[in-house]
């Protein structure tokens, strides 16, 4: 099974719009998925520069999928979908 990679944007816009709460994903993911999923932060994923609506922050990528207005629940749902896809 391929490892799922999650990147949380920690750039200024995303951080102010809520990515600071997404840092909890590190512990949640480790407890829930073990080594099947890797979570890391990024200084900027540049999605807000490609999207004129900054209100779509915070951004998270799960492999190649971009999640706008990311929440812990949205990210976990996408991880579950990716893991099922990889079975």
PDB file of N, CA, C and O in Angstrom:
ATOM      1  N   UNK A   1       0.847  -1.185   0.000  1.00  0.00           N
ATOM      2  CA  UNK A   1       0.000   0.000   0.000  1.00  0.00           C
ATOM      3  C   UNK A   1       0.887   1.241   0.000  1.00  0.00           C
ATOM      4  O   UNK A   1       1.843   1.332   0.770  1.00  0.00           O
ATOM      5  N   UNK A   2       0.563   2.188  -0.865  1.00  0.00           N
ATOM      6  CA  UNK A   2       1.321   3.431  -0.949  1.00  0.00           C
ATOM      7  C   UNK A   2       0.975   4.333   0.233  1.00  0.00           C
ATOM      8  O   UNK A   2      -0.175   4.397   0.669  1.00  0.00           O
ATOM      9  N   UNK A   3       1.976   5.019   0.732  1.00  0.00           N
ATOM     10  CA  UNK A   3       1.787   5.945   1.845  1.00  0.00           C
ATOM     11  C   UNK A   3       1.055   7.185   1.353  1.00  0.00           C
ATOM     12  O   UNK A   3       1.359   7.699   0.277  1.00  0.00           O
ATOM     13  N   UNK A   4       0.094   7.667   2.131  1.00  0.00           N
ATOM     14  CA  UNK A   4      -0.636   8.896   1.816  1.00  0.00           C
ATOM     15  C   UNK A   4       0.117  10.062   2.457  1.00  0.00           C
ATOM     16  O   UNK A   4       0.469  10.011   3.636  1.00  0.00           O
ATOM     17  N   UNK A   5       0.356  11.103   1.678  1.00  0.00           N
ATOM     18  CA  UNK A   5       1.078  12.282   2.170  1.00  0.00           C
ATOM     19  C   UNK A   5       0.139  13.465   2.329  1.00  0.00           C
ATOM     20  O   UNK A   5      -0.574  13.840   1.399  1.00  0.00           O
ATOM     21  N   UNK A   6       0.151  14.042   3.515  1.00  0.00           N
ATOM     22  CA  UNK A   6      -0.694  15.187   3.848  1.00  0.00           C
ATOM     23  C   UNK A   6       0.222  16.368   4.120  1.00  0.00           C
ATOM     24  O   UNK A   6       1.161  16.262   4.908  1.00  0.00           O
ATOM     25  N   UNK A   7      -0.053  17.503   3.463  1.00  0.00           N
ATOM     26  CA  UNK A   7       0.710  18.723   3.710  1.00  0.00           C
ATOM     27  C   UNK A   7      -0.253  19.820   4.155  1.00  0.00           C
ATOM     28  O   UNK A   7      -1.248  20.107   3.491  1.00  0.00           O
ATOM     29  N   UNK A   8       0.065  20.414   5.279  1.00  0.00           N
ATOM     30  CA  UNK A   8      -0.736  21.504   5.831  1.00  0.00           C
ATOM     31  C   UNK A   8      -0.012  22.809   5.535  1.00  0.00           C
ATOM     32  O   UNK A   8       1.154  22.976   5.896  1.00  0.00           O
ATOM     33  N   UNK A   9      -0.699  23.728   4.882  1.00  0.00           N
ATOM     34  CA  UNK A   9      -0.106  25.034   4.614  1.00  0.00           C
ATOM     35  C   UNK A   9      -0.065  25.828   5.914  1.00  0.00           C
ATOM     36  O   UNK A   9      -1.082  25.992   6.589  1.00  0.00           O
ATOM     37  N   UNK A  10       1.122  26.317   6.253  1.00  0.00           N
ATOM     38  CA  UNK A  10       1.294  27.113   7.461  1.00  0.00           C
ATOM     39  C   UNK A  10       1.676  28.553   7.115  1.00  0.00           C
ATOM     40  O   UNK A  10       2.170  29.299   7.960  1.00  0.00           O
ATOM     41  N   UNK A  11       1.436  28.930   5.851  1.00  0.00           N
ATOM     42  CA  UNK A  11       1.692  30.311   5.438  1.00  0.00           C
ATOM     43  C   UNK A  11       0.796  31.265   6.216  1.00  0.00           C
ATOM     44  O   UNK A  11      -0.165  30.833   6.853  1.00  0.00           O
ATOM     45  N   UNK A  12       1.094  32.521   6.171  1.00  0.00           N
ATOM     46  CA  UNK A  12       0.392  33.521   6.987  1.00  0.00           C
ATOM     47  C   UNK A  12      -1.117  33.479   6.801  1.00  0.00           C
ATOM     48  O   UNK A  12      -1.854  33.402   7.784  1.00  0.00           O
ATOM     49  N   UNK A  13      -1.591  33.528   5.559  1.00  0.00           N
ATOM     50  CA  UNK A  13      -3.038  33.537   5.317  1.00  0.00           C
ATOM     51  C   UNK A  13      -3.686  32.277   5.866  1.00  0.00           C
ATOM     52  O   UNK A  13      -4.697  32.351   6.564  1.00  0.00           O
ATOM     53  N   UNK A  14      -3.120  31.137   5.559  1.00  0.00           N
ATOM     54  CA  UNK A  14      -3.707  29.871   6.031  1.00  0.00           C
ATOM     55  C   UNK A  14      -3.646  29.765   7.550  1.00  0.00           C
ATOM     56  O   UNK A  14      -4.598  29.315   8.187  1.00  0.00           O
ATOM     57  N   UNK A  15      -2.522  30.183   8.122  1.00  0.00           N
ATOM     58  CA  UNK A  15      -2.379  30.098   9.578  1.00  0.00           C
ATOM     59  C   UNK A  15      -3.449  30.934  10.266  1.00  0.00           C
ATOM     60  O   UNK A  15      -4.088  30.479  11.215  1.00  0.00           O
ATOM     61  N   UNK A  16      -3.641  32.164   9.781  1.00  0.00           N
ATOM     62  CA  UNK A  16      -4.646  33.058  10.369  1.00  0.00           C
ATOM     63  C   UNK A  16      -6.060  32.516  10.150  1.00  0.00           C
ATOM     64  O   UNK A  16      -6.938  32.705  10.992  1.00  0.00           O
ATOM     65  N   UNK A  17      -6.277  31.841   9.015  1.00  0.00           N
ATOM     66  CA  UNK A  17      -7.610  31.330   8.683  1.00  0.00           C
ATOM     67  C   UNK A  17      -7.899  29.952   9.283  1.00  0.00           C
ATOM     68  O   UNK A  17      -8.966  29.390   9.033  1.00  0.00           O
ATOM     69  N   UNK A  18      -6.966  29.393  10.074  1.00  0.00           N
ATOM     70  CA  UNK A  18      -7.306  28.181  10.792  1.00  0.00           C
ATOM     71  C   UNK A  18      -6.347  27.015  10.721  1.00  0.00           C
ATOM     72  O   UNK A  18      -6.591  25.995  11.365  1.00  0.00           O
ATOM     73  N   UNK A  19      -5.266  27.121   9.966  1.00  0.00           N
ATOM     74  CA  UNK A  19      -4.382  25.953   9.887  1.00  0.00           C
ATOM     75  C   UNK A  19      -3.671  25.694  11.208  1.00  0.00           C
ATOM     76  O   UNK A  19      -3.135  24.606  11.419  1.00  0.00           O
ATOM     77  N   UNK A  20      -3.659  26.679  12.096  1.00  0.00           N
ATOM     78  CA  UNK A  20      -3.034  26.440  13.401  1.00  0.00           C
ATOM     79  C   UNK A  20      -3.752  25.306  14.138  1.00  0.00           C
ATOM     80  O   UNK A  20      -3.112  24.536  14.855  1.00  0.00           O
ATOM     81  N   UNK A  21      -5.067  25.196  13.972  1.00  0.00           N
ATOM     82  CA  UNK A  21      -5.822  24.098  14.597  1.00  0.00           C
ATOM     83  C   UNK A  21      -5.571  22.767  13.891  1.00  0.00           C
ATOM     84  O   UNK A  21      -5.749  21.706  14.489  1.00  0.00           O
ATOM     85  N   UNK A  22      -5.163  22.815  12.633  1.00  0.00           N
ATOM     86  CA  UNK A  22      -4.932  21.595  11.872  1.00  0.00           C
ATOM     87  C   UNK A  22      -3.669  20.863  12.311  1.00  0.00           C
ATOM     88  O   UNK A  22      -3.460  19.710  11.931  1.00  0.00           O
ATOM     89  N   UNK A  23      -2.833  21.509  13.098  1.00  0.00           N
ATOM     90  CA  UNK A  23      -1.626  20.860  13.603  1.00  0.00           C
ATOM     91  C   UNK A  23      -1.972  19.635  14.449  1.00  0.00           C
ATOM     92  O   UNK A  23      -1.147  18.734  14.598  1.00  0.00           O
ATOM     93  N   UNK A  24      -3.180  19.595  15.000  1.00  0.00           N
ATOM     94  CA  UNK A  24      -3.627  18.429  15.767  1.00  0.00           C
ATOM     95  C   UNK A  24      -3.668  17.177  14.904  1.00  0.00           C
ATOM     96  O   UNK A  24      -3.667  16.061  15.425  1.00  0.00           O
ATOM     97  N   UNK A  25      -3.706  17.355  13.583  1.00  0.00           N
ATOM     98  CA  UNK A  25      -3.735  16.202  12.674  1.00  0.00           C
ATOM     99  C   UNK A  25      -2.517  15.304  12.841  1.00  0.00           C
ATOM    100  O   UNK A  25      -2.609  14.098  12.612  1.00  0.00           O
ATOM    101  N   UNK A  26      -1.389  15.862  13.232  1.00  0.00           N
ATOM    102  CA  UNK A  26      -0.174  15.062  13.385  1.00  0.00           C
ATOM    103  C   UNK A  26      -0.433  13.910  14.352  1.00  0.00           C
ATOM    104  O   UNK A  26      -0.141  12.757  14.035  1.00  0.00           O
ATOM    105  N   UNK A  27      -0.980  14.216  15.530  1.00  0.00           N
ATOM    106  CA  UNK A  27      -1.257  13.177  16.525  1.00  0.00           C
ATOM    107  C   UNK A  27      -2.447  12.316  16.141  1.00  0.00           C
ATOM    108  O   UNK A  27      -2.411  11.097  16.308  1.00  0.00           O
ATOM    109  N   UNK A  28      -3.501  12.936  15.628  1.00  0.00           N
ATOM    110  CA  UNK A  28      -4.704  12.188  15.239  1.00  0.00           C
ATOM    111  C   UNK A  28      -4.365  11.156  14.173  1.00  0.00           C
ATOM    112  O   UNK A  28      -4.758   9.994  14.281  1.00  0.00           O
ATOM    113  N   UNK A  29      -3.641  11.577  13.152  1.00  0.00           N
ATOM    114  CA  UNK A  29      -3.294  10.682  12.040  1.00  0.00           C
ATOM    115  C   UNK A  29      -2.383   9.555  12.510  1.00  0.00           C
ATOM    116  O   UNK A  29      -2.576   8.401  12.128  1.00  0.00           O
ATOM    117  N   UNK A  30      -1.394   9.882  13.333  1.00  0.00           N
ATOM    118  CA  UNK A  30      -0.475   8.844  13.829  1.00  0.00           C
ATOM    119  C   UNK A  30      -1.239   7.781  14.616  1.00  0.00           C
ATOM    120  O   UNK A  30      -0.987   6.588  14.446  1.00  0.00           O
ATOM    121  N   UNK A  31      -2.167   8.201  15.473  1.00  0.00           N
ATOM    122  CA  UNK A  31      -2.951   7.255  16.271  1.00  0.00           C
ATOM    123  C   UNK A  31      -3.935   6.460  15.433  1.00  0.00           C
ATOM    124  O   UNK A  31      -4.182   5.286  15.708  1.00  0.00           O
ATOM    125  N   UNK A  32      -4.502   7.095  14.407  1.00  0.00           N
ATOM    126  CA  UNK A  32      -5.556   6.454  13.614  1.00  0.00           C
ATOM    127  C   UNK A  32      -5.011   5.585  12.471  1.00  0.00           C
ATOM    128  O   UNK A  32      -5.569   4.528  12.176  1.00  0.00           O
ATOM    129  N   UNK A  33      -3.928   6.027  11.833  1.00  0.00           N
ATOM    130  CA  UNK A  33      -3.443   5.352  10.624  1.00  0.00           C
ATOM    131  C   UNK A  33      -2.030   4.774  10.745  1.00  0.00           C
ATOM    132  O   UNK A  33      -1.585   4.046   9.858  1.00  0.00           O
ATOM    133  N   UNK A  34      -1.336   5.085  11.812  1.00  0.00           N
ATOM    134  CA  UNK A  34       0.027   4.592  11.965  1.00  0.00           C
ATOM    135  C   UNK A  34       0.941   5.125  10.889  1.00  0.00           C
ATOM    136  O   UNK A  34       0.936   6.321  10.597  1.00  0.00           O
ATOM    137  N   UNK A  35       1.739   4.231  10.288  1.00  0.00           N
ATOM    138  CA  UNK A  35       2.728   4.643   9.287  1.00  0.00           C
ATOM    139  C   UNK A  35       2.173   4.735   7.872  1.00  0.00           C
ATOM    140  O   UNK A  35       2.924   5.006   6.934  1.00  0.00           O
ATOM    141  N   UNK A  36       0.855   4.512   7.698  1.00  0.00           N
ATOM    142  CA  UNK A  36       0.263   4.569   6.355  1.00  0.00           C
ATOM    143  C   UNK A  36       0.091   5.994   5.845  1.00  0.00           C
ATOM    144  O   UNK A  36      -0.098   6.212   4.648  1.00  0.00           O
ATOM    145  N   UNK A  37       0.157   6.970   6.762  1.00  0.00           N
ATOM    146  CA  UNK A  37      -0.062   8.370   6.394  1.00  0.00           C
ATOM    147  C   UNK A  37       1.030   9.216   7.035  1.00  0.00           C
ATOM    148  O   UNK A  37       1.371   9.038   8.204  1.00  0.00           O
ATOM    149  N   UNK A  38       1.565  10.134   6.249  1.00  0.00           N
ATOM    150  CA  UNK A  38       2.578  11.055   6.755  1.00  0.00           C
ATOM    151  C   UNK A  38       2.037  12.479   6.676  1.00  0.00           C
ATOM    152  O   UNK A  38       1.524  12.898   5.638  1.00  0.00           O
ATOM    153  N   UNK A  39       2.155  13.219   7.774  1.00  0.00           N
ATOM    154  CA  UNK A  39       1.680  14.606   7.828  1.00  0.00           C
ATOM    155  C   UNK A  39       2.872  15.525   8.010  1.00  0.00           C
ATOM    156  O   UNK A  39       3.750  15.276   8.835  1.00  0.00           O
ATOM    157  N   UNK A  40       2.886  16.594   7.223  1.00  0.00           N
ATOM    158  CA  UNK A  40       3.943  17.591   7.373  1.00  0.00           C
ATOM    159  C   UNK A  40       3.356  18.978   7.143  1.00  0.00           C
ATOM    160  O   UNK A  40       2.282  19.133   6.562  1.00  0.00           O
ATOM    161  N   UNK A  41       4.078  19.963   7.607  1.00  0.00           N
ATOM    162  CA  UNK A  41       3.688  21.347   7.372  1.00  0.00           C
ATOM    163  C   UNK A  41       4.516  21.925   6.238  1.00  0.00           C
ATOM    164  O   UNK A  41       5.599  21.431   5.922  1.00  0.00           O
ATOM    165  N   UNK A  42       3.997  22.966   5.641  1.00  0.00           N
ATOM    166  CA  UNK A  42       4.703  23.647   4.559  1.00  0.00           C
ATOM    167  C   UNK A  42       4.607  25.146   4.805  1.00  0.00           C
ATOM    168  O   UNK A  42       3.567  25.646   5.234  1.00  0.00           O
ATOM    169  N   UNK A  43       5.687  25.855   4.532  1.00  0.00           N
ATOM    170  CA  UNK A  43       5.650  27.303   4.748  1.00  0.00           C
ATOM    171  C   UNK A  43       4.618  27.969   3.854  1.00  0.00           C
ATOM    172  O   UNK A  43       4.049  28.993   4.230  1.00  0.00           O
ATOM    173  N   UNK A  44       4.367  27.412   2.687  1.00  0.00           N
ATOM    174  CA  UNK A  44       3.298  27.897   1.812  1.00  0.00           C
ATOM    175  C   UNK A  44       3.103  26.899   0.679  1.00  0.00           C
ATOM    176  O   UNK A  44       4.075  26.437   0.080  1.00  0.00           O
ATOM    177  N   UNK A  45       1.870  26.570   0.389  1.00  0.00           N
ATOM    178  CA  UNK A  45       1.557  25.674  -0.728  1.00  0.00           C
ATOM    179  C   UNK A  45       1.206  26.449  -1.996  1.00  0.00           C
ATOM    180  O   UNK A  45       0.985  25.853  -3.050  1.00  0.00           O
ATOM    181  N   UNK A  46       1.154  27.788  -1.893  1.00  0.00           N
ATOM    182  CA  UNK A  46       0.882  28.694  -3.019  1.00  0.00           C
ATOM    183  C   UNK A  46      -0.517  28.557  -3.616  1.00  0.00           C
ATOM    184  O   UNK A  46      -0.744  29.017  -4.735  1.00  0.00           O
ATOM    185  N   UNK A  47      -1.441  27.952  -2.921  1.00  0.00           N
ATOM    186  CA  UNK A  47      -2.802  27.840  -3.457  1.00  0.00           C
ATOM    187  C   UNK A  47      -3.558  29.162  -3.367  1.00  0.00           C
ATOM    188  O   UNK A  47      -4.418  29.433  -4.205  1.00  0.00           O
ATOM    189  N   UNK A  48      -3.258  29.979  -2.378  1.00  0.00           N
ATOM    190  CA  UNK A  48      -3.960  31.263  -2.273  1.00  0.00           C
ATOM    191  C   UNK A  48      -3.522  32.219  -3.377  1.00  0.00           C
ATOM    192  O   UNK A  48      -4.282  33.111  -3.753  1.00  0.00           O
ATOM    193  N   UNK A  49      -2.306  32.045  -3.904  1.00  0.00           N
ATOM    194  CA  UNK A  49      -1.871  32.911  -5.005  1.00  0.00           C
ATOM    195  C   UNK A  49      -2.537  32.508  -6.308  1.00  0.00           C
ATOM    196  O   UNK A  49      -2.653  33.320  -7.226  1.00  0.00           O
ATOM    197  N   UNK A  50      -2.974  31.260  -6.394  1.00  0.00           N
ATOM    198  CA  UNK A  50      -3.672  30.782  -7.588  1.00  0.00           C
ATOM    199  C   UNK A  50      -5.182  30.994  -7.490  1.00  0.00           C
ATOM    200  O   UNK A  50      -5.912  30.772  -8.457  1.00  0.00           O
ATOM    201  N   UNK A  51      -5.637  31.420  -6.333  1.00  0.00           N
ATOM    202  CA  UNK A  51      -7.063  31.578  -6.081  1.00  0.00           C
ATOM    203  C   UNK A  51      -7.275  32.982  -5.531  1.00  0.00           C
ATOM    204  O   UNK A  51      -6.778  33.310  -4.453  1.00  0.00           O
ATOM    205  N   UNK A  52      -7.997  33.795  -6.252  1.00  0.00           N
ATOM    206  CA  UNK A  52      -8.165  35.181  -5.823  1.00  0.00           C
ATOM    207  C   UNK A  52      -9.018  35.322  -4.574  1.00  0.00           C
ATOM    208  O   UNK A  52      -9.066  36.397  -3.976  1.00  0.00           O
ATOM    209  N   UNK A  53      -9.685  34.260  -4.175  1.00  0.00           N
ATOM    210  CA  UNK A  53     -10.512  34.308  -2.969  1.00  0.00           C
ATOM    211  C   UNK A  53      -9.732  33.732  -1.794  1.00  0.00           C
ATOM    212  O   UNK A  53      -9.705  32.517  -1.595  1.00  0.00           O
ATOM    213  N   UNK A  54      -9.103  34.598  -1.026  1.00  0.00           N
ATOM    214  CA  UNK A  54      -8.328  34.144   0.122  1.00  0.00           C
ATOM    215  C   UNK A  54      -9.214  33.469   1.152  1.00  0.00           C
ATOM    216  O   UNK A  54      -8.716  32.781   2.042  1.00  0.00           O
ATOM    217  N   UNK A  55     -10.520  33.656   1.042  1.00  0.00           N
ATOM    218  CA  UNK A  55     -11.439  33.058   2.011  1.00  0.00           C
ATOM    219  C   UNK A  55     -11.483  31.537   1.892  1.00  0.00           C
ATOM    220  O   UNK A  55     -12.131  30.882   2.708  1.00  0.00           O
ATOM    221  N   UNK A  56     -10.811  30.963   0.899  1.00  0.00           N
ATOM    222  CA  UNK A  56     -10.783  29.504   0.738  1.00  0.00           C
ATOM    223  C   UNK A  56      -9.713  28.864   1.621  1.00  0.00           C
ATOM    224  O   UNK A  56      -9.628  27.638   1.696  1.00  0.00           O
ATOM    225  N   UNK A  57      -8.903  29.674   2.286  1.00  0.00           N
ATOM    226  CA  UNK A  57      -7.879  29.162   3.199  1.00  0.00           C
ATOM    227  C   UNK A  57      -8.564  28.648   4.474  1.00  0.00           C
ATOM    228  O   UNK A  57      -9.658  29.109   4.801  1.00  0.00           O
ATOM    229  N   UNK A  58      -7.963  27.731   5.181  1.00  0.00           N
ATOM    230  CA  UNK A  58      -6.657  27.138   4.986  1.00  0.00           C
ATOM    231  C   UNK A  58      -6.686  26.010   3.956  1.00  0.00           C
ATOM    232  O   UNK A  58      -7.720  25.387   3.716  1.00  0.00           O
ATOM    233  N   UNK A  59      -5.526  25.769   3.360  1.00  0.00           N
ATOM    234  CA  UNK A  59      -5.375  24.729   2.350  1.00  0.00           C
ATOM    235  C   UNK A  59      -4.562  23.559   2.898  1.00  0.00           C
ATOM    236  O   UNK A  59      -3.611  23.736   3.659  1.00  0.00           O
ATOM    237  N   UNK A  60      -4.966  22.367   2.486  1.00  0.00           N
ATOM    238  CA  UNK A  60      -4.240  21.142   2.808  1.00  0.00           C
ATOM    239  C   UNK A  60      -4.225  20.304   1.539  1.00  0.00           C
ATOM    240  O   UNK A  60      -5.210  20.278   0.802  1.00  0.00           O
ATOM    241  N   UNK A  61      -3.121  19.623   1.278  1.00  0.00           N
ATOM    242  CA  UNK A  61      -3.110  18.662   0.189  1.00  0.00           C
ATOM    243  C   UNK A  61      -3.021  17.258   0.781  1.00  0.00           C
ATOM    244  O   UNK A  61      -2.273  17.005   1.726  1.00  0.00           O
ATOM    245  N   UNK A  62      -3.796  16.367   0.204  1.00  0.00           N
ATOM    246  CA  UNK A  62      -3.745  14.943   0.536  1.00  0.00           C
ATOM    247  C   UNK A  62      -3.358  14.268  -0.772  1.00  0.00           C
ATOM    248  O   UNK A  62      -4.173  14.129  -1.685  1.00  0.00           O
ATOM    249  N   UNK A  63      -2.106  13.855  -0.842  1.00  0.00           N
ATOM    250  CA  UNK A  63      -1.497  13.427  -2.099  1.00  0.00           C
ATOM    251  C   UNK A  63      -1.679  14.539  -3.128  1.00  0.00           C
ATOM    252  O   UNK A  63      -1.116  15.618  -2.948  1.00  0.00           O
ATOM    253  N   UNK A  64      -2.433  14.321  -4.185  1.00  0.00           N
ATOM    254  CA  UNK A  64      -2.589  15.352  -5.217  1.00  0.00           C
ATOM    255  C   UNK A  64      -3.916  16.109  -5.114  1.00  0.00           C
ATOM    256  O   UNK A  64      -4.238  16.914  -5.987  1.00  0.00           O
ATOM    257  N   UNK A  65      -4.677  15.857  -4.062  1.00  0.00           N
ATOM    258  CA  UNK A  65      -5.972  16.513  -3.882  1.00  0.00           C
ATOM    259  C   UNK A  65      -5.823  17.737  -2.977  1.00  0.00           C
ATOM    260  O   UNK A  65      -5.291  17.642  -1.871  1.00  0.00           O
ATOM    261  N   UNK A  66      -6.296  18.884  -3.460  1.00  0.00           N
ATOM    262  CA  UNK A  66      -6.253  20.117  -2.680  1.00  0.00           C
ATOM    263  C   UNK A  66      -7.583  20.268  -1.941  1.00  0.00           C
ATOM    264  O   UNK A  66      -8.656  20.188  -2.539  1.00  0.00           O
ATOM    265  N   UNK A  67      -7.489  20.485  -0.641  1.00  0.00           N
ATOM    266  CA  UNK A  67      -8.690  20.717   0.166  1.00  0.00           C
ATOM    267  C   UNK A  67      -8.709  22.189   0.542  1.00  0.00           C
ATOM    268  O   UNK A  67      -7.789  22.692   1.186  1.00  0.00           O
ATOM    269  N   UNK A  68      -9.774  22.873   0.130  1.00  0.00           N
ATOM    270  CA  UNK A  68      -9.963  24.277   0.474  1.00  0.00           C
ATOM    271  C   UNK A  68     -10.795  24.349   1.742  1.00  0.00           C
ATOM    272  O   UNK A  68     -11.575  23.443   2.034  1.00  0.00           O
ATOM    273  N   UNK A  69     -10.628  25.427   2.492  1.00  0.00           N
ATOM    274  CA  UNK A  69     -11.348  25.599   3.758  1.00  0.00           C
ATOM    275  C   UNK A  69     -11.241  24.319   4.588  1.00  0.00           C
ATOM    276  O   UNK A  69     -12.231  23.786   5.091  1.00  0.00           O
ATOM    277  N   UNK A  70     -10.004  23.853   4.707  1.00  0.00           N
ATOM    278  CA  UNK A  70      -9.734  22.564   5.338  1.00  0.00           C
ATOM    279  C   UNK A  70     -10.103  22.548   6.816  1.00  0.00           C
ATOM    280  O   UNK A  70      -9.879  23.508   7.554  1.00  0.00           O
ATOM    281  N   UNK A  71     -10.674  21.429   7.210  1.00  0.00           N
ATOM    282  CA  UNK A  71     -10.950  21.134   8.610  1.00  0.00           C
ATOM    283  C   UNK A  71     -10.383  19.742   8.883  1.00  0.00           C
ATOM    284  O   UNK A  71     -10.061  18.996   7.958  1.00  0.00           O
ATOM    285  N   UNK A  72     -10.269  19.413  10.145  1.00  0.00           N
ATOM    286  CA  UNK A  72      -9.785  18.081  10.497  1.00  0.00           C
ATOM    287  C   UNK A  72     -10.687  17.019   9.883  1.00  0.00           C
ATOM    288  O   UNK A  72     -10.193  16.041   9.323  1.00  0.00           O
ATOM    289  N   UNK A  73     -12.001  17.195   9.979  1.00  0.00           N
ATOM    290  CA  UNK A  73     -12.938  16.211   9.424  1.00  0.00           C
ATOM    291  C   UNK A  73     -12.781  16.054   7.913  1.00  0.00           C
ATOM    292  O   UNK A  73     -12.773  14.932   7.405  1.00  0.00           O
ATOM    293  N   UNK A  74     -12.657  17.166   7.193  1.00  0.00           N
ATOM    294  CA  UNK A  74     -12.491  17.097   5.734  1.00  0.00           C
ATOM    295  C   UNK A  74     -11.221  16.346   5.366  1.00  0.00           C
ATOM    296  O   UNK A  74     -11.220  15.538   4.438  1.00  0.00           O
ATOM    297  N   UNK A  75     -10.145  16.609   6.086  1.00  0.00           N
ATOM    298  CA  UNK A  75      -8.872  15.961   5.791  1.00  0.00           C
ATOM    299  C   UNK A  75      -8.953  14.469   6.089  1.00  0.00           C
ATOM    300  O   UNK A  75      -8.480  13.656   5.295  1.00  0.00           O
ATOM    301  N   UNK A  76      -9.547  14.099   7.224  1.00  0.00           N
ATOM    302  CA  UNK A  76      -9.677  12.682   7.565  1.00  0.00           C
ATOM    303  C   UNK A  76     -10.544  11.941   6.550  1.00  0.00           C
ATOM    304  O   UNK A  76     -10.254  10.793   6.214  1.00  0.00           O
ATOM    305  N   UNK A  77     -11.593  12.578   6.062  1.00  0.00           N
ATOM    306  CA  UNK A  77     -12.436  11.953   5.042  1.00  0.00           C
ATOM    307  C   UNK A  77     -11.648  11.694   3.760  1.00  0.00           C
ATOM    308  O   UNK A  77     -11.795  10.647   3.131  1.00  0.00           O
ATOM    309  N   UNK A  78     -10.818  12.651   3.385  1.00  0.00           N
ATOM    310  CA  UNK A  78     -10.020  12.481   2.167  1.00  0.00           C
ATOM    311  C   UNK A  78      -8.950  11.409   2.372  1.00  0.00           C
ATOM    312  O   UNK A  78      -8.679  10.634   1.455  1.00  0.00           O
ATOM    313  N   UNK A  79      -8.350  11.351   3.535  1.00  0.00           N
ATOM    314  CA  UNK A  79      -7.371  10.291   3.827  1.00  0.00           C
ATOM    315  C   UNK A  79      -8.047   8.930   3.720  1.00  0.00           C
ATOM    316  O   UNK A  79      -7.503   8.014   3.103  1.00  0.00           O
ATOM    317  N   UNK A  80      -9.229   8.792   4.315  1.00  0.00           N
ATOM    318  CA  UNK A  80      -9.969   7.528   4.235  1.00  0.00           C
ATOM    319  C   UNK A  80     -10.234   7.139   2.787  1.00  0.00           C
ATOM    320  O   UNK A  80     -10.089   5.975   2.412  1.00  0.00           O
ATOM    321  N   UNK A  81     -10.626   8.125   1.970  1.00  0.00           N
ATOM    322  CA  UNK A  81     -10.921   7.866   0.564  1.00  0.00           C
ATOM    323  C   UNK A  81      -9.650   7.397  -0.165  1.00  0.00           C
ATOM    324  O   UNK A  81      -9.684   6.444  -0.943  1.00  0.00           O
ATOM    325  N   UNK A  82      -8.541   8.079   0.099  1.00  0.00           N
ATOM    326  CA  UNK A  82      -7.276   7.717  -0.559  1.00  0.00           C
ATOM    327  C   UNK A  82      -6.823   6.318  -0.149  1.00  0.00           C
ATOM    328  O   UNK A  82      -6.353   5.545  -0.985  1.00  0.00           O
ATOM    329  N   UNK A  83      -6.963   5.995   1.128  1.00  0.00           N
ATOM    330  CA  UNK A  83      -6.536   4.673   1.591  1.00  0.00           C
ATOM    331  C   UNK A  83      -7.392   3.568   0.973  1.00  0.00           C
ATOM    332  O   UNK A  83      -6.876   2.507   0.622  1.00  0.00           O
ATOM    333  N   UNK A  84      -8.699   3.813   0.838  1.00  0.00           N
ATOM    334  CA  UNK A  84      -9.577   2.833   0.183  1.00  0.00           C
ATOM    335  C   UNK A  84      -9.184   2.668  -1.276  1.00  0.00           C
ATOM    336  O   UNK A  84      -9.187   1.557  -1.807  1.00  0.00           O
ATOM    337  N   UNK A  85      -8.848   3.771  -1.917  1.00  0.00           N
ATOM    338  CA  UNK A  85      -8.428   3.777  -3.321  1.00  0.00           C
ATOM    339  C   UNK A  85      -7.159   2.933  -3.504  1.00  0.00           C
ATOM    340  O   UNK A  85      -6.985   2.272  -4.529  1.00  0.00           O
ATOM    341  N   UNK A  86      -6.284   2.965  -2.504  1.00  0.00           N
ATOM    342  CA  UNK A  86      -4.989   2.278  -2.576  1.00  0.00           C
ATOM    343  C   UNK A  86      -5.063   0.794  -2.205  1.00  0.00           C
ATOM    344  O   UNK A  86      -4.072   0.080  -2.354  1.00  0.00           O
ATOM    345  N   UNK A  87      -6.207   0.320  -1.730  1.00  0.00           N
ATOM    346  CA  UNK A  87      -6.306  -1.087  -1.298  1.00  0.00           C
ATOM    347  C   UNK A  87      -6.186  -2.043  -2.458  1.00  0.00           C
ATOM    348  O   UNK A  87      -6.249  -3.257  -2.265  1.00  0.00           O
TER     349      UNK A  87
END
